[in-house]
Amino acid sequence: GEVTSSTGQKVKLSRPLDFLMVADHSDNMGFFPALAGGDPEMLADPTGRRWYDMIKKGGQDGVAAAIEIVQSLTANSFPDVLYLAPGTDAYRSAWELTIKAAEDNNQPGSFTALIGYEWTSTEKGFNLHRVVVYRDNGVKASIVEPYTTLPPYGSPDPRELWKWMGDYEDKTGGRLLAIAHNGNLSNGIMFPETRTYFDARVDREYVETRARWEPLYEATQIKGDGETHPFLSPNDEFADFGSWDLANLNGSEAKTEDMLAYEYGREALKIGLQIEQREGVNPYKFGMIGSTDSHTSLATADDNEFLGKHSGTEPGPKRLEHAMAEINDLRIEGWDQLASGYAAVWATENSRAAIFDAMMRKEVYATTGPRMVVRFFGGWDFSDADTDSDIAAVGYGKGVPMGADLPAASNDSAPSFLVSALRDPDGGNLDRVQIIKGWVDAEGERQEQVYDVAWGDADSRQPGEDGRLPPVGNTVDVASASFENTIGDEQLTTVWTDPDFDPALSAFYYVRVLEIPTPRWTAYDVLEYGAVIPDGMDDSDWVAQQRAYTSPIWYTP
C-alpha cells in the first residue's frame, strides 16, 4: 500500500516485494524514535535538545544530526544519559516493536516479513557490519534481546557475535544466520587471511565458526558494489561498477590498494580456497545476495523509483546537489548512491522457514535492481540438448544448484554448467551471461578468469580476434530517461564446459548476468524534478549496465 516518507511524500512500489526484513541497529535501539518524539528525559539533556532541534529543522540539518550521533556512538563518546542499553525498559520496548511490525505484516504464502537486526561494529570507523536474520517467530525472537557492539553490553569483535548467536540457539531452540556487508568500507579487515583486526588467529576454530554462522555475503547495496574492483580484476572490463573506494566508513582513514583484496567478494572467495588448503575448512564459502541498506524502511532498488539511502536523500529537485554523507574529510556525492540491490532466493515456498533454509544452502543470488530470473546448475554431463528442456527439472536431476558443491566426477571429464537468465519484464534486455571462475594454482597463487558463455544478438555479434565480445550498444536517451529493447536478448540459456579445467585444483564458478545499458536514477531525477546537474558528474553517472551475481558452485579435488 501507499505510505508517507520521512519528507512527507506519498510513495508506493510499482511492484510488490515477496519478502523483506527491516533491521534496526542493535546499539541504542529505539533512540531515534524517542528523540524525534520529544522524550522529556532526552530533551532535558543539552546535547539531546540540540540534536532534537536539528532533526526537527529537517533537511541537511537533520542529516548532520544523524551523522554526529553515529560518530559519537562509534567513538564511544555518546552521552550516557541518552544511551538506551539492553536490559532497559526502553530498549526492550524498541525490540518488541520491531518484532511486532514483522509479526503483523507476515503473510506466509504471499509476503514474508523476516525478523532481524543489524549489528554495527565500526571500531575506529572500520566497517564490520552484519545483519542477523531469524528463522523464528516473535515468541522465540523476544526471549533474548539483540547483541550490541558497545561494551560493557556487547563487543565489536564478530567472534563474540557468533558466540551470542550460539547462546541464542541453545536457549531458544531457534535458528540464526549473519550476513556481512560493505567490506568496501572496512579498509581491508572484512576478510582476514592470517589474523583478524582484533588480533585473533585465522585458525581452524575461526574458520569453522565463521563458515557456520555466515553462509552469505551482501555483494551489492546503496553504499557501493562489492563483487570485485578493477585493481583486483584488471582484465575484467565490467569490474568498475559502483566502486566506493575512498576510505573507511567514517572517512577517518584513506583507502590504499593493499586493503582491497580483503574487501571484495570475488577475491574473498579465492582467499577462502587458500585458507582451506591450510586449515581444511573454507571460511569464505558464501553465497551472494543484494540488499538496499536503506535507512528509511523504504526498500527500493529500482532506478525509476529510487528513494535514497536516508531521509536526506529522498527524491527531490536538489538531491543531486547534496552530498549523501560528509564525514571528516570524506564526501560522498549524492549521485554516487547505487539504486541497489535485491536478494533473490530459490525457496520451496514464501515463508520464513523456507527462505531461511534457502539462504543456509546458498541457493540465492544478488541483483543490482532488475528482477531477473537466473538459474545456474553444475554437473558432469549436461549437454546442449538440455537447454530445450525444463531447466529446473534437468538441472536438479543431473547436477547441483548455485551454492552447492560439485559431486565427485565419475570420469576424467570437465564440469559442465547449465545456465538460464530471463530479463526483468520491466527492465532491459540481456547483454550477456558470464561465468567467473576462481582458483588457486599449483604455486598457491590466486587466479581468476571471466568467460562470456552466452550473449544477445549472437547472429550479428561474435568475439573478435582478441577473444573479447564487442559491446552490445547503447539505446539510452538520458534527456528522456528512456531506452529501447532493440538490442540484446530477452532470455539467454546455454550449457558451458570449462575448457581449462585442471582436476587437481580447487575452484569456484559463479554467474554474472549483464543487462544492456539503461538510465540510472539520476536521469529520472532530472526528468521528474528538473534537478540542477552539479559539476563533477560524467557519462558513467547517467547510464549503467545493471547485473546479477549468483552464488558459486565449488569444485574440490
Buried (B, 14 or more C-beta within 10 A) or exposed (E): EEEEBBBEEEBEBEEEBBBBBBBBBBBBBBBBBBBBEEBEEBBEBEBBBEBBEBBEEBBBBBBBBBBBBBBBBBEEEBEEEBBBBBEEEBBBBBBBEBBEBBBEEBEEEEBBBBBBBBBBBBBBBBBBBBBBBBBBBBEBBBEBBBBBBBEEBBBBBBBBBBBBBBEBBEEBEBBBBBBBBBBBBBBBBBBBBEEBBBEBEBEEEBBBBBBBBBBBBBBBBBBBBBBBBBBBBEEBEBBBBBBBBBBBBBBBBEBEEEBBBBBBBBBBBBBBBBBBEBBEBBBBBBBBBBBBBBBBBBBBBBBBBBBBBBBBBBBBEBBBBBBBBBBEEBEBBBBBBBBBBBBBBBBEEBBBBBBBBBBBBBBBBBBBBBBBBBBBBBBBEBEEEBBEBEBBEBBBEBBBBBBBBBEEBEEEEBBBBBBBBBBBEEBBBBBBBBBBBBBBEEEEEBBBBBBBBBBBBEEEBEEEEEEEBEEBBEBBEBEEBBBEBEBBBEBBBBBBBBEEBBEEBBBBBBBBBBBBBBBBBBBBBBBBBEBEBBEEBEEEBBBBBBBBBBBBBBBEE
